Amino acid sequence: MNIREIEVFYAVMTNTTASRAAEVLRISQPAVSKAIQQLERDIGFPLFRRERGRMFPTAEANIFFKEVEGSFTGLTKLKSAAARIRDFGSGEIKVASLSALSTNVLPRALSAFQSRHPNVAITFQAQLSSTVKDLVASGQVDVGLAADEIETDGVDVRPFARYRAAIAVPEGHKLDGASALTPEDLQGEPFVALSPEDTTRRAVEAIFLDRGVKPKVVLETPYSTTICAMIQAGMGVGLVNPMTAEPYIGRGLKIIPFEPAVYFRTLLVLPQNRYPPRIVSDFVDEIMRHSVFQQ
């Protein structure tokens, strides 16, 4: 008994005649008859009575058909799954991002992607950049966005975005009206800072050191959103990614350009030496349409 004989039997039962089954299968009617005869020999009992050139299913055939029908339902699902994998990979995509882009760039990109692929399951998580890198390297997520401070061993990276840093101040602060802020303007100011390992913080600290400026660090956090919330609450001022500050602007917070220019740089992180499924490639194309490189 082989799958082709079962397919012929299924076609005869669902189409009621051998001639219609032949048309559906695009084979000759004698080929249908031959396959049924071979199947009967294989299973050891007759499936059809032959009368005046027609085939009538036996009681045993009807019982056997119920089993075949269940198997064909499973086979149909397998064919659908194979088609989905062929066209879109696993039919799901897992994404991780640093917090700074999790409330702006990623929602926009994921929304655009989901509108074109409504049947693809999406899993998203916001994490520290180092965790994003580890998740991608271990294969737990397909695509990541991380700050350029990460170690890049075990992953493939490409530049994703560059945003010019700004100083966030509470509305009504004494620095509120400035068109730009220099290190000297921040001397002695309560300062909400990014974590010491952040490359943008290190760049700013080098400028402060060169200028002999020392802001008063009142809080450190790895999350730009936390900086914005603390400044909105009046804890001081801080260096922020303008993308992160978007939801806070006009709601108790204002951003002012910092001079000299320093930048937040973000990397697109992908598994190393792995050809991505089409669905992942489609998402990478979509997310890259949202990349920005500010001057």
C-alpha positions in Angstrom: 0.0 0.0 0.0 1.4 3.4 -1.0 0.3 7.0 -0.8 -0.6 7.1 -4.5 -3.0 4.2 -4.3 -4.6 5.9 -1.3 -4.9 9.1 -3.2 -6.7 7.3 -6.1 -9.1 5.6 -3.6 -9.8 8.9 -1.9 -10.5 10.5 -5.3 -12.9 7.7 -6.3 -14.8 7.9 -3.0 -15.1 11.7 -3.1 -16.0 12.0 -6.8 -18.3 8.9 -6.9 -17.0 7.5 -10.2 -13.7 6.4 -11.6 -14.0 8.6 -14.6 -14.4 11.8 -12.5 -11.6 10.7 -10.2 -9.4 10.3 -13.3 -10.2 13.8 -14.4 -9.4 15.2 -11.0 -6.1 13.3 -10.8 -5.3 14.0 -14.5 -4.7 10.3 -15.2 -6.5 7.8 -17.4 -9.4 5.7 -16.1 -7.6 2.4 -16.6 -4.8 3.8 -14.4 -7.4 4.5 -11.7 -8.8 0.9 -12.0 -5.3 -0.5 -11.9 -4.4 1.5 -8.7 -7.6 0.4 -6.9 -7.0 -3.3 -7.8 -3.4 -3.1 -6.5 -4.7 -1.4 -3.3 -7.2 -4.2 -2.8 -4.5 -6.8 -3.2 -2.3 -4.9 -0.7 -5.0 -4.6 2.0 -6.6 -8.0 1.5 -10.3 -7.2 1.0 -12.4 -5.8 -1.9 -13.2 -2.1 -1.9 -15.7 -2.0 -4.8 -18.2 -4.1 -6.6 -18.0 -3.9 -10.3 -21.4 -3.8 -12.1 -22.0 -2.8 -15.7 -18.8 -0.8 -15.9 -19.3 1.0 -12.6 -17.7 0.8 -9.2 -19.8 0.6 -6.0 -18.0 0.9 -2.7 -18.3 -2.1 -0.3 -19.2 -1.7 3.4 -15.5 -2.3 4.1 -14.6 0.6 1.7 -16.8 3.0 3.7 -15.2 2.0 7.0 -11.7 2.3 5.4 -12.6 5.6 3.9 -13.3 7.2 7.3 -9.7 6.3 8.3 -8.3 7.6 5.0 -10.3 10.8 5.3 -8.8 11.5 8.7 -5.4 10.9 7.3 -6.0 13.2 4.4 -7.1 16.0 6.7 -3.8 15.7 8.4 -2.0 15.6 5.0 -3.8 18.7 3.9 -2.6 20.5 7.0 0.9 19.3 6.3 0.7 20.7 2.7 -0.6 24.0 4.0 2.3 24.1 6.5 4.8 23.3 3.9 3.5 26.0 1.6 3.6 28.5 4.5 7.2 27.5 5.4 8.1 27.7 1.7 6.7 31.2 1.3 7.2 32.7 4.7 9.4 30.5 6.9 7.9 29.5 10.2 4.9 31.8 10.0 6.1 33.7 13.1 8.7 36.2 13.8 10.4 37.2 17.1 11.9 40.6 17.6 13.7 42.3 20.4 14.8 45.9 20.8 16.5 48.3 23.1 14.0 50.3 25.1 14.7 53.6 23.3 13.1 52.4 20.1 10.4 50.1 21.6 7.8 52.9 21.8 8.3 54.6 18.5 10.2 53.0 15.6 9.3 49.4 16.4 5.5 49.9 16.7 5.4 51.7 13.4 7.5 49.1 11.6 5.6 46.2 13.2 2.2 47.7 12.3 3.3 48.2 8.7 4.6 44.6 8.6 1.5 43.1 10.2 -0.8 44.9 7.7 1.0 43.1 4.9 1.3 39.7 6.7 -1.8 39.5 8.9 -1.4 35.7 9.5 2.2 35.9 10.8 2.5 35.7 14.6 4.7 38.4 16.1 6.5 38.2 19.4 8.2 41.4 20.6 10.2 42.3 23.8 12.1 45.3 24.9 15.4 44.5 26.6 18.8 45.9 27.4 21.0 46.0 24.3 23.3 43.3 25.7 20.3 41.1 26.3 19.1 41.8 22.7 22.4 40.6 21.4 22.4 37.5 23.5 18.9 36.6 22.4 19.8 36.9 18.7 23.0 35.0 19.1 21.3 32.1 20.8 18.5 32.0 18.2 15.7 32.9 20.6 14.8 36.0 18.4 15.1 36.6 14.7 15.9 40.3 14.6 17.2 42.7 17.2 17.9 46.5 17.5 20.7 47.4 20.0 22.9 50.3 20.9 26.4 50.2 19.4 27.9 49.5 22.8 27.3 45.7 22.4 30.0 43.1 21.7 29.3 41.9 18.1 30.9 38.4 18.4 28.4 35.7 17.4 26.0 38.0 15.5 25.9 39.9 12.2 25.3 43.7 12.6 24.6 46.6 10.3 24.1 50.3 11.0 20.5 51.0 11.6 20.1 54.6 12.9 21.9 57.6 14.1 20.0 60.2 16.2 21.6 63.5 17.3 21.4 63.7 21.1 19.5 66.5 22.8 19.2 67.8 26.4 15.8 67.3 27.9 14.7 69.9 30.5 11.5 70.3 32.4 9.1 73.0 31.0 9.7 76.2 32.8 13.3 75.3 33.7 15.8 78.2 33.6 17.4 76.6 30.5 14.0 76.2 28.8 14.4 79.2 26.5 17.8 78.3 25.1 18.2 77.6 21.4 21.1 75.2 22.1 22.9 74.0 25.2 26.7 73.6 25.6 28.6 71.7 28.4 29.2 75.0 30.2 25.4 75.5 30.5 25.1 72.3 32.4 27.8 73.0 35.0 26.5 72.0 38.4 23.0 71.1 37.1 21.3 68.0 38.5 21.8 65.5 35.8 19.9 62.2 35.0 22.4 60.1 33.2 22.5 56.9 31.1 24.5 53.9 32.4 28.3 54.3 32.4 28.7 51.6 29.6 26.5 53.7 27.2 28.7 54.9 24.4 26.8 58.2 24.0 27.3 58.9 27.7 31.0 58.2 27.4 31.2 60.6 24.5 29.5 63.4 26.5 31.7 62.7 29.5 34.8 63.1 27.4 33.5 66.5 26.2 32.7 67.5 29.8 36.1 66.5 31.0 37.8 68.4 28.1 35.8 71.5 29.0 36.3 71.2 32.8 32.5 70.8 33.3 31.0 68.5 36.0 27.2 68.1 36.1 25.8 66.7 39.3 24.6 63.1 38.5 21.5 62.5 40.6 20.4 59.2 38.9 21.7 56.6 36.5 19.6 54.4 34.3 20.0 52.3 31.2 16.6 53.4 29.8 16.1 56.7 28.0 12.4 56.5 28.7 13.2 56.5 32.4 15.4 59.6 31.9 12.4 61.4 30.2 10.0 60.4 33.0 12.4 61.6 35.7 13.0 64.9 34.0 9.3 65.4 33.4 8.9 64.9 37.2 11.5 67.7 37.8 14.6 65.7 38.9 16.9 67.7 36.7 18.1 67.6 33.1 19.6 64.8 30.9 20.9 63.7 27.6 18.2 61.9 25.6 17.5 60.3 22.2 15.0 62.6 20.6 13.0 59.6 19.4 12.5 58.4 23.0 11.5 61.9 24.1 8.7 62.2 21.5 5.8 61.2 23.8 6.9 63.6 26.6 7.4 66.7 24.5 4.8 69.3 25.3 3.8 67.3 28.4 6.2 68.8 30.9 9.3 68.2 29.0 11.3 70.1 26.3 14.3 69.0 24.3 17.1 71.4 23.3 20.0 70.6 20.8 23.3 69.8 22.5 26.5 71.3 21.1 28.9 69.9 20.1 26.9 67.2 18.4 27.0 63.7 19.8 24.9 60.8 18.5 23.0 57.7 19.6 23.9 54.9 17.2 21.8 51.8 16.8 22.6 48.5 15.1 20.4 46.0 13.4 21.4 42.6 14.9 20.9 39.3 13.0 22.0 35.7 13.7 25.4 35.0 12.3 26.0 32.8 9.3 22.3 32.0 8.9 20.2 32.5 5.8 17.0 34.1 7.1 13.6 32.8 6.0 11.7 35.0 3.6 9.4 36.3 6.4 12.4 37.5 8.4 13.9 39.1 5.3 10.6 40.9 4.6 10.6 42.3 8.2 14.3 43.4 7.9 13.3 45.3 4.7 10.4 46.9 6.5 12.4 47.9 9.6 15.1 49.4 7.4 12.6 51.7 5.8 12.3 53.3 9.3 16.0 53.8 9.8 17.2 57.4 10.3 20.7 58.9 10.0 20.6 62.5 11.4 23.3 65.0 10.6 
